[in-house]
Amino acid sequence: MGCLDPRRPSVIARSTSAGSGISPRASTPIENARRGYAALAFALSFTGQSDGEVPDVASPDIYTQDFRAAVAFLGLQDIVYRERIGLHAICGLSGMALTAAAAVSRIKAVATSSMNDMSRSYLSRRR
């Protein structure tokens, strides 16, 4: 990435779960953009952030795929340096960012913060 290259490194922020009082949907991407990153915020599937009824679904596979889809989408944007994408995930399902990073080589950095390990909680209920 040279000084004349218009592409930017990027950060993808995962929105918190519906019951959380923390809301990075606006503040995290805005701050990242101010620092020169291309920024994207999104909500995981079935977490109550969209219109309609929330189905009784919890799927680590789907949540991991949500991160992978966000990376693919962001990587298609002309202003994004595809090999410099990071993930920032806050709250219970943030561990899915680590799973996505293990599978997608374009993800170069991951920051997570969680009080609960929701993925482990989900797996213990399935046994």
Beta strands, then each sheet from edge to edge (+ up, - down):
strand 1: 8-14
strand 2: 38-42
strand 3: 80-90
strand 4: 107-113
sheet 1: 2+ 1+ 3+ 4+
end
